[in-house]
Amino acid sequence: MLVVRQGQTLYNIPTDQIDPMWWQALPTQQIQFQQPTVGKVITDVLGAVAVVGLGFAAGAAIGELLFGQQERVLHCSDCGRSGHKARKCPVTGQRVALRKEKTGNCGCCGRRFRSTQLHHYAGRGLERGKEMCLPCHLQCGHDGNWKLGPFNPRYCRLDT
C-alpha cells in the first residue's frame, strides 16, 4: 500500500490502481532548431543598425537643441568688422568718386587749408563724404590708423 500526502489529508491508493507506466521513463521529445537563413540574418542586422542609427540621430538632435551654438555672426576678413563678409565690404570695395567740389575748408576742424582730402566716412561705395584736412582725416576720420575703417567724426579730436 502506498501513502500519498495531499494537503493535510492522508489517503491510501491501492497498489492495483497504480499504473506501472508511470514508473517508466517518459519518452523524450527532441526539439530541432532551424538554422536562420541568410536573408533573416541580414534583415536582423539591418534592423539593429537602423535602431542604433535612429537612436544616435535623436541623441545628436537633442544635444544640438540643448548645447547648440548661437547664430553665427558674419565677420569681414578685410576690415575686421562684423556684420558683413569681405565680398560686400564697404571699406575695401570698389571706390566711387565723391561728387563734391573742394572748397579748401575742413569739415572737421573748420579751418581753411590749401589742400584737403575727401573722406568716405560711409564706405567706399557710397557718395556720402566730407572734405577734411590731412591731420583731421587721419586722426578724426580713421582714429589715427589708416587700417581702421572710416567713420564720421562728431567733433574734431585735434582741437582738444
C-alpha positions as CSV (number, residue, x, y, z in Angstrom):
1,M,0.0,0.0,0.0
2,L,1.3,3.5,-0.9
3,V,0.6,6.6,1.2
4,V,0.5,9.9,-0.6
5,R,0.1,13.2,1.1
6,Q,-2.3,15.7,-0.4
7,G,-2.8,18.9,1.5
8,Q,-3.5,17.9,5.2
9,T,-5.3,14.7,4.4
10,L,-3.6,11.4,4.1
11,Y,-5.3,8.8,1.8
12,N,-4.4,5.4,0.5
13,I,-4.1,4.3,-3.0
14,P,-4.3,0.6,-3.6
15,T,-1.4,-0.8,-5.5
16,D,-3.6,-2.5,-8.0
17,Q,-4.7,1.0,-9.2
18,I,-1.1,2.3,-9.9
19,D,-0.2,2.3,-13.5
20,P,3.2,0.7,-14.0
21,M,3.8,3.0,-17.0
22,W,4.3,5.9,-14.5
23,W,7.5,4.4,-13.3
24,Q,8.9,4.1,-16.8
25,A,10.9,6.9,-18.3
26,L,8.8,9.3,-20.3
27,P,9.6,9.4,-24.0
28,T,11.8,12.5,-24.7
29,Q,10.8,14.7,-27.5
30,Q,13.7,16.1,-29.4
31,I,13.4,19.7,-30.4
32,Q,15.2,20.7,-33.6
33,F,16.2,24.3,-34.0
34,Q,16.1,25.7,-37.5
35,Q,19.2,27.4,-38.8
36,P,18.4,31.1,-39.8
37,T,18.6,31.9,-43.4
38,V,21.0,34.5,-44.8
39,G,18.1,36.8,-45.6
40,K,16.9,36.6,-42.0
41,V,20.3,37.4,-40.6
42,I,20.8,40.4,-43.0
43,T,17.3,41.7,-42.0
44,D,18.1,41.4,-38.3
45,V,21.5,43.2,-38.7
46,L,20.0,46.0,-40.8
47,G,17.2,46.4,-38.3
48,A,19.7,46.7,-35.4
49,V,21.8,49.2,-37.4
50,A,18.7,51.2,-38.2
51,V,17.6,51.3,-34.5
52,V,21.1,52.3,-33.4
53,G,21.3,55.0,-36.1
54,L,17.9,56.4,-35.2
55,G,19.0,56.5,-31.5
56,F,22.2,58.3,-32.4
57,A,20.4,60.8,-34.6
58,A,17.8,61.5,-31.9
59,G,20.6,62.0,-29.3
60,A,22.5,64.3,-31.6
61,A,19.4,66.4,-32.2
62,I,18.7,66.7,-28.5
63,G,22.3,67.6,-27.9
64,E,22.1,70.3,-30.6
65,L,19.0,71.7,-29.0
66,L,20.5,71.8,-25.6
67,F,24.1,72.7,-26.3
68,G,24.0,74.1,-29.8
69,Q,25.8,77.3,-30.8
70,Q,24.1,80.6,-31.3
71,E,23.6,82.0,-34.8
72,R,26.9,82.7,-36.5
73,V,27.9,86.3,-36.8
74,L,29.3,87.5,-40.1
75,H,32.9,88.7,-39.9
76,C,34.8,90.5,-42.6
77,S,38.4,89.3,-43.2
78,D,39.4,92.5,-44.9
79,C,38.4,95.3,-42.5
80,G,37.8,93.2,-39.3
81,R,34.3,94.4,-38.6
82,S,31.3,92.2,-38.0
83,G,28.0,92.3,-39.9
84,H,29.3,91.7,-43.4
85,K,31.6,89.5,-45.4
86,A,34.7,90.5,-47.4
87,R,33.0,90.4,-50.8
88,K,30.5,93.1,-49.7
89,C,32.9,95.2,-47.6
90,P,32.1,98.9,-47.7
91,V,35.7,99.7,-46.7
92,T,37.7,97.7,-49.3
93,G,35.0,97.6,-52.0
94,Q,35.2,99.4,-55.3
95,R,35.8,103.1,-54.8
96,V,33.2,105.5,-56.0
97,A,34.4,109.1,-56.5
98,L,32.7,111.7,-54.4
99,R,30.9,114.3,-56.5
100,K,31.8,117.1,-54.2
101,E,33.6,120.3,-55.2
102,K,36.5,121.0,-52.9
103,T,36.3,124.4,-51.1
104,G,39.5,124.2,-49.0
105,N,37.6,124.3,-45.8
106,C,38.0,121.3,-43.4
107,G,34.6,119.8,-42.5
108,C,36.0,118.6,-39.1
109,C,38.0,121.5,-37.6
110,G,36.6,124.3,-39.8
111,R,39.9,125.8,-40.8
112,R,41.0,126.6,-44.3
113,F,43.7,124.6,-46.0
114,R,45.5,124.8,-49.3
115,S,44.9,121.1,-49.9
116,T,42.2,119.0,-48.5
117,Q,41.1,115.4,-49.0
118,L,37.6,113.9,-49.5
119,H,36.8,111.4,-46.7
120,H,34.4,108.5,-47.5
121,Y,33.0,108.0,-44.0
122,A,30.2,105.8,-45.0
123,G,32.3,103.4,-47.1
124,R,33.9,103.4,-50.5
125,G,30.8,102.6,-52.4
126,L,28.5,105.4,-51.2
127,E,28.5,109.0,-52.1
128,R,28.4,110.3,-48.6
129,G,31.6,112.0,-47.6
130,K,33.3,115.0,-46.0
131,E,36.1,117.3,-47.0
132,M,38.9,117.2,-44.5
133,C,42.5,118.3,-44.0
134,L,45.1,115.6,-43.8
135,P,45.7,115.6,-40.0
136,C,41.9,115.5,-39.3
137,H,41.4,112.9,-42.0
138,L,43.9,110.6,-40.2
139,Q,43.2,111.4,-36.5
140,C,39.5,112.1,-36.6
141,G,38.3,110.1,-39.6
142,H,40.4,106.9,-39.1
143,D,41.2,107.2,-35.3
144,G,44.9,107.5,-36.0
145,N,45.3,104.3,-38.1
146,W,44.7,104.1,-41.8
147,K,43.9,100.4,-41.5
148,L,40.9,101.1,-39.3
149,G,37.7,101.7,-41.2
150,P,36.5,105.2,-41.8
151,F,33.8,106.8,-39.7
152,N,32.1,110.2,-39.5
153,P,33.7,112.2,-36.6
154,R,31.2,114.1,-34.4
155,Y,33.9,116.5,-33.2
156,C,37.5,117.4,-34.0
157,R,39.9,115.4,-31.9
158,L,42.8,117.7,-32.7
159,D,41.2,120.7,-31.0
160,T,41.0,119.1,-27.6
